[in-house]
Amino acid sequence: MQASSLGRPSWPVRSTTQSALQDVDQTLYEAAGIDGANAIQQFFHVTVPMVRTVTSVVVTLNLINGLKIFDIIYVMTGGGPDHASESLSTYLYSLAFGGQVAGAIPAVG
């Protein structure tokens, strides 16, 4: 794995999301338009439900990928000067074991 691609798989996310949007059947939009739905209603009641499974898979894989870089960031920089290289996983670690705020972990994670 290249160092530049750690933590941010950009092209698989774009291509997967684009293919999910193209996979939505146009007859659903036509039926919603006939029923009187405007563009915003079509988006929330047709597009979002049709791409929900793909979106959940993409978010899950990105979360896993973001957690995979914890050890590299923590060993090399520990979050860096002024939290410059901090990711969500290193931030949660510093909250959990840094002893800063008692109830912050459930609020963040």
Phi and psi restraints in degrees (value plus and minus 20) as a CYANA .aco file:
   2 GLN   PHI     -97.1   -57.1
   2 GLN   PSI     128.5   168.5
   3 ALA   PHI     -85.4   -45.4
   3 ALA   PSI     -49.5    -9.5
   4 SER   PHI     -93.4   -53.4
   4 SER   PSI     -39.7     0.3
   5 SER   PHI    -117.6   -77.6
   5 SER   PSI     -17.8    22.2
   6 LEU   PHI     -87.7   -47.7
   6 LEU   PSI     104.9   144.9
   7 GLY   PHI      64.3   104.3
   7 GLY   PSI     -29.2    10.8
   8 ARG   PHI    -165.2  -125.2
   8 ARG   PSI      66.9   106.9
   9 PRO   PHI    -102.8   -62.8
   9 PRO   PSI      72.9   112.9
  10 SER   PHI    -100.5   -60.5
  10 SER   PSI     -67.8   -27.8
  11 TRP   PHI     -89.5   -49.5
  11 TRP   PSI     -55.3   -15.3
  12 PRO   PHI     -85.1   -45.1
  12 PRO   PSI     -53.4   -13.4
  13 VAL   PHI     -88.0   -48.0
  13 VAL   PSI     -66.5   -26.5
  14 ARG   PHI     -83.9   -43.9
  14 ARG   PSI     -65.6   -25.6
  15 SER   PHI     -89.3   -49.3
  15 SER   PSI     -57.2   -17.2
  16 THR   PHI     -87.2   -47.2
  16 THR   PSI     -63.8   -23.8
  17 THR   PHI     -86.2   -46.2
  17 THR   PSI     -60.9   -20.9
  18 GLN   PHI     -85.3   -45.3
  18 GLN   PSI     -61.2   -21.2
  19 SER   PHI     -88.0   -48.0
  19 SER   PSI     -53.3   -13.3
  20 ALA   PHI     -87.3   -47.3
  20 ALA   PSI     -59.8   -19.8
  21 LEU   PHI     -88.2   -48.2
  21 LEU   PSI     -55.9   -15.9
  22 GLN   PHI     -93.4   -53.4
  22 GLN   PSI     -40.3    -0.3
  23 ASP   PHI    -101.1   -61.1
  23 ASP   PSI     -31.4     8.6
  24 VAL   PHI     -89.7   -49.7
  24 VAL   PSI     107.7   147.7
  25 ASP   PHI     -88.7   -48.7
  25 ASP   PSI     109.9   149.9
  26 GLN   PHI     -87.6   -47.6
  26 GLN   PSI     -43.7    -3.7
  27 THR   PHI     -87.1   -47.1
  27 THR   PSI     -44.3    -4.3
  28 LEU   PHI     -87.3   -47.3
  28 LEU   PSI     -59.2   -19.2
  29 TYR   PHI     -87.0   -47.0
  29 TYR   PSI     -59.4   -19.4
  30 GLU   PHI     -83.8   -43.8
  30 GLU   PSI     -62.9   -22.9
  31 ALA   PHI     -85.5   -45.5
  31 ALA   PSI     -59.8   -19.8
  32 ALA   PHI     -86.4   -46.4
  32 ALA   PSI     -57.3   -17.3
  33 GLY   PHI     -86.4   -46.4
  33 GLY   PSI     -59.0   -19.0
  34 ILE   PHI     -85.6   -45.6
  34 ILE   PSI     -56.3   -16.3
  35 ASP   PHI     -93.9   -53.9
  35 ASP   PSI     -26.6    13.4
  36 GLY   PHI      80.9   120.9
  36 GLY   PSI      -6.3    33.7
  37 ALA   PHI    -100.5   -60.5
  37 ALA   PSI     116.0   156.0
  38 ASN   PHI    -105.1   -65.1
  38 ASN   PSI    -195.3  -155.3
  39 ALA   PHI     -84.2   -44.2
  39 ALA   PSI     -59.4   -19.4
  40 ILE   PHI     -87.3   -47.3
  40 ILE   PSI     -62.2   -22.2
  41 GLN   PHI     -85.3   -45.3
  41 GLN   PSI     -57.9   -17.9
  42 GLN   PHI     -83.3   -43.3
  42 GLN   PSI     -59.4   -19.4
  43 PHE   PHI     -83.1   -43.1
  43 PHE   PSI     -70.2   -30.2
  44 PHE   PHI     -96.3   -56.3
  44 PHE   PSI     -47.0    -7.0
  45 HIS   PHI    -125.5   -85.5
  45 HIS   PSI     -31.2     8.8
  46 VAL   PHI    -138.6   -98.6
  46 VAL   PSI     -76.6   -36.6
  47 THR   PHI     -87.6   -47.6
  47 THR   PSI     -70.6   -30.6
  48 VAL   PHI     -80.8   -40.8
  48 VAL   PSI     -67.1   -27.1
  49 PRO   PHI     -84.7   -44.7
  49 PRO   PSI     -51.0   -11.0
  50 MET   PHI     -95.2   -55.2
  50 MET   PSI     -45.3    -5.3
  51 VAL   PHI    -127.0   -87.0
  51 VAL   PSI     -11.5    28.5
  52 ARG   PHI     -82.4   -42.4
  52 ARG   PSI     -62.7   -22.7
  53 THR   PHI     -87.5   -47.5
  53 THR   PSI     -61.3   -21.3
  54 VAL   PHI     -85.3   -45.3
  54 VAL   PSI     -60.5   -20.5
  55 THR   PHI     -83.7   -43.7
  55 THR   PSI     -60.8   -20.8
  56 SER   PHI     -86.6   -46.6
  56 SER   PSI     -56.6   -16.6
  57 VAL   PHI     -87.0   -47.0
  57 VAL   PSI     -63.1   -23.1
  58 VAL   PHI     -83.7   -43.7
  58 VAL   PSI     -63.2   -23.2
  59 VAL   PHI     -85.3   -45.3
  59 VAL   PSI     -61.8   -21.8
  60 THR   PHI     -83.1   -43.1
  60 THR   PSI     -65.7   -25.7
  61 LEU   PHI     -85.8   -45.8
  61 LEU   PSI     -57.0   -17.0
  62 ASN   PHI     -87.8   -47.8
  62 ASN   PSI     -56.5   -16.5
  63 LEU   PHI     -84.5   -44.5
  63 LEU   PSI     -64.1   -24.1
  64 ILE   PHI     -82.6   -42.6
  64 ILE   PSI     -62.5   -22.5
  65 ASN   PHI     -85.0   -45.0
  65 ASN   PSI     -56.8   -16.8
  66 GLY   PHI     -88.4   -48.4
  66 GLY   PSI     -53.6   -13.6
  67 LEU   PHI     -95.0   -55.0
  67 LEU   PSI     -42.5    -2.5
  68 LYS   PHI     -89.4   -49.4
  68 LYS   PSI     -41.2    -1.2
  69 ILE   PHI    -112.8   -72.8
  69 ILE   PSI     -16.0    24.0
  70 PHE   PHI     -77.9   -37.9
  70 PHE   PSI     -69.4   -29.4
  71 ASP   PHI     -83.7   -43.7
  71 ASP   PSI     -58.0   -18.0
  72 ILE   PHI     -85.3   -45.3
  72 ILE   PSI     -67.7   -27.7
  73 ILE   PHI     -86.5   -46.5
  73 ILE   PSI     -63.5   -23.5
  74 TYR   PHI     -87.6   -47.6
  74 TYR   PSI     -61.0   -21.0
  75 VAL   PHI     -91.5   -51.5
  75 VAL   PSI     -61.6   -21.6
  76 MET   PHI     -99.1   -59.1
  76 MET   PSI     -63.1   -23.1
  77 THR   PHI    -146.9  -106.9
  77 THR   PSI     -41.2    -1.2
  78 GLY   PHI      47.2    87.2
  78 GLY   PSI       2.3    42.3
  79 GLY   PHI      87.1   127.1
  79 GLY   PSI     -31.4     8.6
  80 GLY   PHI      59.0    99.0
  80 GLY   PSI     151.0   191.0
  81 PRO   PHI     -89.2   -49.2
  81 PRO   PSI     108.0   148.0
  82 ASP   PHI      37.4    77.4
  82 ASP   PSI      17.1    57.1
  83 HIS   PHI      39.4    79.4
  83 HIS   PSI      13.9    53.9
  84 ALA   PHI     -88.9   -48.9
  84 ALA   PSI     -56.1   -16.1
  85 SER   PHI    -130.7   -90.7
  85 SER   PSI       4.2    44.2
  86 GLU   PHI     -98.2   -58.2
  86 GLU   PSI     116.3   156.3
  87 SER   PHI    -132.1   -92.1
  87 SER   PSI     159.7   199.7
  88 LEU   PHI     -81.6   -41.6
  88 LEU   PSI     -60.2   -20.2
  89 SER   PHI     -87.7   -47.7
  89 SER   PSI     -60.4   -20.4
  90 THR   PHI     -91.5   -51.5
  90 THR   PSI     -51.3   -11.3
  91 TYR   PHI     -86.8   -46.8
  91 TYR   PSI     -64.6   -24.6
  92 LEU   PHI     -83.7   -43.7
  92 LEU   PSI     -58.8   -18.8
  93 TYR   PHI     -82.9   -42.9
  93 TYR   PSI     -63.7   -23.7
  94 SER   PHI     -87.9   -47.9
  94 SER   PSI     -52.2   -12.2
  95 LEU   PHI     -90.6   -50.6
  95 LEU   PSI     -60.4   -20.4
  96 ALA   PHI     -91.4   -51.4
  96 ALA   PSI     -62.3   -22.3
  97 PHE   PHI    -132.5   -92.5
  97 PHE   PSI     -17.2    22.8
  98 GLY   PHI    -108.2   -68.2
  98 GLY   PSI     -37.0     3.0
  99 GLY   PHI      51.3    91.3
  99 GLY   PSI       9.0    49.0
 100 GLN   PHI    -102.5   -62.5
 100 GLN   PSI     -82.5   -42.5
 101 VAL   PHI    -148.3  -108.3
 101 VAL   PSI     112.7   152.7
 102 ALA   PHI     -88.9   -48.9
 102 ALA   PSI     -62.0   -22.0
 103 GLY   PHI    -127.0   -87.0
 103 GLY   PSI       3.6    43.6
 104 ALA   PHI    -102.0   -62.0
 104 ALA   PSI     -47.2    -7.2
 105 ILE   PHI     -82.7   -42.7
 105 ILE   PSI     -69.8   -29.8
 106 PRO   PHI     -83.1   -43.1
 106 PRO   PSI     -49.1    -9.1
 107 ALA   PHI     -93.0   -53.0
 107 ALA   PSI     -56.3   -16.3
 108 VAL   PHI    -104.8   -64.8
 108 VAL   PSI     -71.5   -31.5
